[in-house]
Structures are given as structure tokens and as C-alpha cells.
């Protein structure tokens, strides 16, 4: 059992970082507080070696420059499971970059795993069982002090990761797929945090907003802007003020009838649970005013999407079906998800315009298609189209 050490002192971390810099391989994971705060942040960073596990408290250890150096060091393999989220968090909070990534979730998918969560992959490939608590998954990782059960839970995510990575690499090498995963990991290293759209635009991305008319969208926009400000003021995540479902339903109901604020409140309280007494911040009057502004203000129209000429003839659809069937067959032969064999968007472009086959199947400048995909599968797809490179 690897020793677990929680690091809360800057000097302690710097000493540990020196030791970690001599390791050939490190397991990395993070815990954040997205379900509990308006501004999400990394609240715990787990680093594992075959012998030791370190939990860095970034709320106490303020200077993590040494961690950035470790992550960027190409001589050290970094093992992460489902690294996309962690990489975005490192970029958002610290502008850190990762090199020499080995993502065990990606590796498991290329070995045919259909349930590539960490617990399943450890069980299937190492026979190791780790505790996965739904409550701890959703807990507030900014809360201090950390309880012993939370420490054990966080440590379990990196405890066996180096051993797992080695086992997966051996299996991939035997199947000739190690370079496939390596290319996917190099692409993953380039992932960056994307700044959210401003709320004046983001309200159009709320699920269900595409069903709303101009008046309903006006109410939705006012409610969305009010929620954004209230969440920022209270430090709460958006859903704790009003859920997206509440926003859409309130917009639909409020826009149906012209009514006084009192009548509106009475009607809405029956439809939107959050508008009853447990609405956070004591803001019933504010939210009703926001809805009234939407009812009385200018209409809001969703930007029109230019209509495209429908080029999907029966011949094109038949071609796409045959390409997808070939992709499915190739995936079945390799016992991997067919989506890994070739990007669907690329097949659609070829189906619509077979003249683009050189760009899709042979051109290295097309970044959507991987190099390993072209090497392994382009000839199979070209044969189906009756063309030669």
C-alpha cells in the first residue's frame, strides 16, 4: 500500500517536487468544486508513484510553479484517466501544459473497453477494486479540513494508475496499437480551457430555448442575466439559484398572459419549485421583476441559421451507409468502437462529394483524421469507393 501524504506547506511541497522530478512516471488527478461554487477551481491535486501518493492542497500551497515544471517535463510520463477535464482545469487555473501524456481511458477504449470509467478499467485489466462514492464525487472539495474518507477516496484515483498504465501499454503493444494511443494523447495535450460565452449570448444555449418564441426568449434572457448576477453575488453555482429547466418553464409560463406582478408570482409558484420559499437569497421580488422586464421589453429573436442546399441525394445516402457499414465492420474485427476507426464527419464529406477522397484519405493537412487512421484504414475505404492512391 502506497503511503499517502497531504501537503499543505509550501516548503514541504518544494521538497517533494524535487523528489518527483527524478521519477520516470507520475499518476495525476484533480478534484474541483464545480457543483458548489460560482467560480470553479482546482481544490486538490493528486500525484502518485508506485510507492507514494501525495495530495497537494492548492488552497494552502499557493506557488505551484514546480508542478507546472513537472507536468511540462517531456522526460516524465504523466498517467491520467479521462484527462480532458484535468487538462482544461490546469490551463484555466494555472496556464500549465502537459507533455508525455498517457491517458488510461483512451488506452482502454483502444483495447475494446465499453465502460472506460476508472473503477471498471482497474477491475477489468488489473482485478483491482476501488471505492467510488457518489456522495464524495459530488462533495465540496474546497471544504477543510479534509476528512479521512475523502483523502482515501482521492488517493484511490492515482494509487494504481502507474501499474495500470504499464499493463495497458503492454496489451496495446502486443496488438500493434500503442502508436494509435500515443497520437491520441498528443492531440489531447493540446486541449485548452475555453472561456464561456458572455451571458448576453449564452442564454440561447440553454437546453429547450430553441422551442421558445421571441417573447419567451425575452423573458428567458432577463431571467438568465438575473441568475448570473445573483450566483456571482452569492458565490453559488448557477443551478442552485435557478435550474435551466426552471428558467425555460418560467419563460414559457410568464410569456403566455399579460398579468400583474402579483398574479405572475402566484401563477409561477405553482410551476417552478425554486420560486417558492426556498429560492436562495430571498430574491422572489427580484426574479419577478426580471420576468416583468422580459414581458414588457423588446422581443428577442434567435439569430437565423442560413439554410443550406440539401445535397443528400439517394446516391449520397447510399454511399454514406456503405462507408459506415465498412467502418462498423473494421471496428468489429478489431473489437473497438467503430467511432475510433474514422471520424463520421469525414465520411459524410466523402459521401456528399466523392471527389474529396484524396483530402480525406491521403492529405496529412486534414487535422480531423488521425495519421494512424489513414495508415490503417484509408485503403479499406478507398477500395469501397473504387479509387486508388
C-alpha positions in Angstrom: 0.0 0.0 0.0 1.5 3.3 -1.1 2.0 5.9 1.7 -0.4 8.9 1.5 0.8 12.3 2.4 -1.3 15.5 2.4 0.8 18.6 1.5 -0.3 21.9 3.0 3.1 23.7 3.4 5.0 25.4 0.6 8.4 24.2 1.8 7.1 20.6 2.1 5.8 20.7 -1.5 9.1 22.1 -2.9 11.0 19.2 -1.2 8.6 16.7 -2.6 8.7 18.3 -6.1 12.5 17.7 -6.2 12.0 14.0 -5.5 9.2 13.7 -8.0 11.4 15.3 -10.7 13.5 12.2 -10.6 10.6 9.8 -11.2 10.2 8.4 -14.8 6.4 8.3 -14.5 3.7 10.0 -12.4 0.0 9.5 -11.9 -2.0 12.7 -11.9 -5.6 13.6 -10.9 -7.5 16.6 -9.7 -10.7 17.4 -7.7 -12.7 20.6 -8.2 -15.8 22.2 -6.7 -17.9 22.9 -9.8 -21.1 21.8 -8.0 -20.6 24.1 -5.1 -19.2 27.4 -6.4 -19.8 30.1 -9.0 -16.2 30.2 -10.0 -14.9 26.6 -10.1 -11.3 25.9 -9.0 -9.0 23.0 -8.5 -9.2 22.1 -4.8 -6.9 19.1 -4.7 -4.2 17.7 -6.8 -3.2 14.0 -6.5 0.2 12.7 -7.6 1.1 9.1 -7.4 4.2 7.0 -7.8 4.4 3.2 -7.3 5.5 3.8 -3.7 3.9 7.1 -2.6 0.8 9.2 -3.1 0.8 12.9 -2.5 -2.3 15.1 -2.1 -1.4 18.7 -2.7 -3.8 21.3 -1.2 -3.7 24.2 -3.7 -5.8 26.3 -1.3 -2.9 26.3 1.1 0.1 25.8 -1.3 -0.1 29.0 -3.4 3.0 28.6 -5.6 2.7 25.6 -7.9 5.4 26.5 -10.3 7.2 23.3 -9.6 4.1 21.3 -10.5 3.9 23.2 -13.8 7.5 22.2 -14.5 6.8 18.5 -13.7 3.8 18.5 -16.0 5.7 20.1 -18.9 8.8 17.8 -18.5 8.8 15.5 -21.5 11.1 13.1 -19.7 8.4 12.2 -17.2 5.3 10.2 -18.4 2.1 11.6 -16.9 -0.6 9.0 -16.4 -4.2 10.5 -16.3 -7.6 8.8 -16.7 -10.0 10.9 -18.7 -7.5 13.7 -18.9 -9.6 16.2 -20.9 -11.2 17.8 -17.8 -8.0 17.9 -15.8 -6.0 19.5 -18.7 -8.6 22.2 -19.1 -8.6 22.9 -15.3 -4.8 23.1 -15.2 -4.9 25.6 -18.1 -7.8 27.6 -16.6 -6.3 28.0 -13.1 -2.5 27.9 -13.7 -1.9 28.0 -17.5 0.0 24.7 -17.1 0.8 22.5 -20.1 1.1 18.7 -20.1 3.6 16.7 -22.2 4.3 13.0 -22.4 0.7 12.2 -21.6 -0.7 8.7 -21.3 -4.4 8.6 -20.9 -5.5 5.3 -19.5 -9.2 5.9 -20.5 -8.1 6.4 -24.1 -5.9 3.3 -23.9 -8.8 1.2 -22.5 -11.1 2.3 -25.4 -8.5 1.1 -27.9 -8.5 -2.3 -26.1 -12.2 -2.6 -26.6 -13.5 -1.3 -23.2 -17.1 -0.2 -23.5 -17.2 1.1 -19.8 -13.9 3.1 -19.6 -14.5 4.7 -16.2 -11.6 4.2 -13.9 -13.2 1.8 -11.5 -14.3 -0.5 -14.4 -10.9 -0.3 -16.1 -9.0 -1.1 -12.9 -11.3 -4.1 -12.3 -11.2 -5.4 -15.8 -7.5 -5.0 -16.5 -5.9 -5.3 -13.1 -8.5 -7.0 -11.0 -8.3 -4.1 -8.5 -11.4 -2.7 -6.9 -11.5 0.9 -5.6 -14.3 2.6 -3.6 -16.3 5.0 -5.7 -18.8 7.0 -3.6 -21.4 9.0 -5.4 -21.6 11.3 -2.4 -17.8 12.0 -2.5 -17.9 12.5 -6.3 -20.4 15.4 -5.7 -18.8 16.7 -2.4 -17.4 20.2 -1.9 -13.6 19.7 -2.3 -13.0 23.2 -1.1 -14.2 22.2 2.4 -11.5 22.0 5.0 -10.3 20.0 6.9 -10.4 17.1 4.5 -12.0 14.0 6.2 -10.1 10.7 6.2 -12.7 9.1 3.9 -12.2 11.9 1.4 -8.4 11.5 1.5 -8.7 7.8 0.8 -11.2 8.4 -2.0 -8.9 11.0 -3.7 -5.8 8.9 -3.3 -7.5 5.8 -4.9 -7.7 7.7 -8.2 -3.9 7.6 -8.6 -3.0 4.7 -6.3 -2.9 2.1 -9.1 -2.6 4.3 -12.1 1.1 3.8 -13.0 0.6 0.0 -12.7 -2.5 0.2 -14.9 -0.7 2.3 -17.5 2.1 -0.2 -17.8 -0.4 -3.1 -18.2 -2.3 -1.2 -20.9 0.8 -0.3 -22.8 1.9 -4.0 -22.9 -1.5 -5.0 -24.2 -1.5 -2.2 -26.8 2.0 -3.1 -27.9 1.0 -6.8 -28.5 -1.9 -5.6 -30.7 0.2 -3.0 -32.5 -1.9 -0.1 -31.3 0.5 1.7 -29.0 1.2 4.4 -31.5 -2.5 4.9 -32.1 -3.0 5.8 -28.4 0.2 7.9 -28.5 -1.2 10.1 -31.3 -4.5 10.5 -29.5 -2.6 11.5 -26.3 -0.5 14.0 -28.2 -3.8 15.6 -29.5 -5.2 15.6 -26.0 -2.2 17.5 -24.8 -3.3 20.4 -27.0 -6.7 20.8 -25.3 -7.3 24.2 -23.7 -9.9 25.8 -21.5 -12.5 27.7 -23.5 -13.8 30.9 -21.9 -17.6 30.7 -21.7 -19.7 33.0 -23.9 -21.0 36.2 -22.2 -24.4 35.8 -20.6 -26.0 38.1 -23.2 -25.4 35.4 -25.7 -25.1 32.2 -23.6 -28.8 32.2 -22.7 -29.5 30.9 -26.2 -27.5 27.8 -25.3 -29.9 26.8 -22.5 -31.4 23.4 -23.3 -35.0 23.9 -24.5 -34.5 27.5 -25.5 -34.8 26.5 -29.2 -38.5 25.8 -28.6 -39.2 29.4 -27.3 -40.7 32.2 -29.3 -39.5 35.9 -29.3 -41.4 36.9 -26.1 -40.4 33.8 -24.2 -36.8 34.4 -25.3 -37.0 37.9 -23.9 -38.2 36.6 -20.5 -35.5 33.8 -20.6 -32.8 36.4 -21.3 -33.8 38.6 -18.3 -34.0 35.6 -16.0 -30.7 34.3 -17.2 -29.0 37.6 -16.6 -30.6 37.9 -13.2 -29.5 34.4 -12.3 -25.9 35.2 -13.4 -25.7 38.2 -11.2 -27.3 36.5 -8.2 -25.0 33.5 -8.5 -21.9 35.7 -8.7 -23.1 37.7 -5.7 -23.7 34.6 -3.6 -20.8 32.6 -4.9 -23.2 29.8 -5.8 -23.2 27.6 -8.9 -25.9 28.7 -11.3 -28.2 25.7 -10.8 -28.5 26.5 -7.0 -30.2 29.8 -7.9 -32.5 28.5 -10.7 -32.0 25.4 -12.8 -32.1 25.7 -16.6 -35.4 23.7 -16.5 -36.8 26.4 -14.2 -35.7 29.2 -16.5 -37.3 27.7 -19.6 -40.6 26.8 -17.8 -40.8 30.2 -16.2 -40.2 31.9 -19.5 -43.0 29.8 -21.1 -45.5 30.4 -18.4 -44.7 34.1 -17.9 -45.0 34.9 -21.6 -48.4 33.4 -22.0 -50.6 36.0 -20.4 -50.2 39.7 -19.6 -50.7 39.9 -15.8 -49.7 41.9 -12.7 -46.6 41.0 -10.8 -48.7 39.6 -8.0 -50.7 37.4 -10.4 -47.5 36.3 -12.1 -45.9 35.3 -8.8 -49.0 33.3 -7.8 -49.1 31.5 -11.1 -45.3 30.8 -11.2 -45.2 29.5 -7.7 -47.3 26.5 -8.8 -45.0 25.7 -11.7 -41.4 26.5 -10.7 -40.4 24.9 -7.3 -37.5 27.3 -6.9 -39.9 30.3 -6.8 -41.4 29.1 -3.6 -40.0 29.9 -0.2 -36.6 28.2 -0.6 -35.5 30.4 -3.5 -31.9 31.3 -2.5 -31.0 34.9 -1.5 -34.6 35.9 -0.6 -34.9 37.2 -4.2 -38.6 36.5 -5.1 -39.2 40.1 -5.8 -36.1 40.4 -8.0 -36.9 37.3 -10.1 -40.5 38.5 -10.6 -39.2 41.9 -11.7 -36.9 40.2 -14.2 -39.8 38.3 -15.7 -41.8 41.5 -16.0 -38.9 43.2 -17.8 -38.9 40.3 -20.2 -42.7 40.6 -20.7 -42.7 44.3 -21.2 -39.3 44.8 -23.0 -38.4 44.3 -26.7 -38.8 40.9 -28.3 -35.7 38.7 -28.7 -35.1 36.8 -31.9 -32.8 33.8 -32.2 -30.2 34.5 -35.0 -31.2 32.8 -38.2 -29.1 30.0 -39.4 -28.6 30.2 -43.2 -30.4 27.4 -44.9 -28.1 25.1 -46.8 -29.0 23.4 -50.0 -29.8 19.8 -49.2 -27.4 17.8 -51.3 -28.2 14.5 -49.7 -29.4 12.6 -52.8 -30.3 8.9 -52.5 -26.9 8.1 -54.1 -25.1 10.1 -51.4 -27.1 8.5 -48.6 -26.4 5.1 -50.0 -22.7 5.9 -50.2 -22.6 7.1 -46.6 -24.4 3.9 -45.5 -21.8 1.8 -47.2 -18.9 3.8 -45.7 -20.4 3.5 -42.2 -21.0 -0.2 -42.7 -17.4 -0.7 -43.7 -16.3 1.3 -40.6 -18.5 -0.8 -38.4 -17.0 -4.0 -39.9 -13.5 -2.8 -39.3 -14.3 -1.8 -35.7 -15.9 -5.2 -35.1 -12.9 -7.1 -36.5 -10.7 -5.1 -34.0 -13.2 -5.3 -31.2 -13.2 -1.5 -30.8 -15.8 1.3 -31.1 -16.3 2.0 -34.8 -16.1 5.7 -34.0 -12.4 5.2 -33.3 -11.8 3.8 -36.8 -12.7 7.0 -38.7 -14.5 10.4 -38.0 -18.1 10.4 -39.0 -17.8 13.9 -40.4 -15.1 12.9 -42.8 -17.3 10.0 -44.1 -20.1 12.4 -44.6 -18.0 14.8 -46.6 -16.8 12.0 -48.9 -20.4 10.7 -49.2 -21.6 14.1 -50.4 -18.6 14.7 -52.7 -16.5 11.6 -53.6 -14.1 13.9 -55.4 -12.7 15.0 -52.0 -11.4 11.4 -51.2 -7.8 12.5 -51.6 -8.1 15.2 -49.0 -9.9 12.9 -46.5 -8.0 9.7 -47.0 -4.5 10.8 -48.0 -3.9 14.5 -47.0 -2.0 14.9 -43.8 -3.2 18.5 -43.6 -6.7 17.3 -42.6 -6.3 17.5 -38.8 -9.6 15.8 -38.1 -8.4 12.5 -39.4 -5.5 10.9 -37.5 -2.3 9.7 -39.1 -2.8 6.2 -37.7 -6.3 6.1 -39.1 -5.0 6.9 -42.6 -2.3 4.3 -42.3 -4.5 1.5 -41.1 -7.9 2.2 -42.7 -7.7 4.5 -45.7 -7.1 1.7 -48.2 -10.2 -0.1 -47.0 -12.4 2.9 -47.5 -10.8 3.8 -50.9 -11.5 0.3 -52.1 -15.1 0.7 -51.3 -15.2 3.9 -53.4 -13.2 2.2 -56.2 -10.3 4.6 -56.1 -6.6 4.2 -55.7 -4.0 6.4 -54.0 
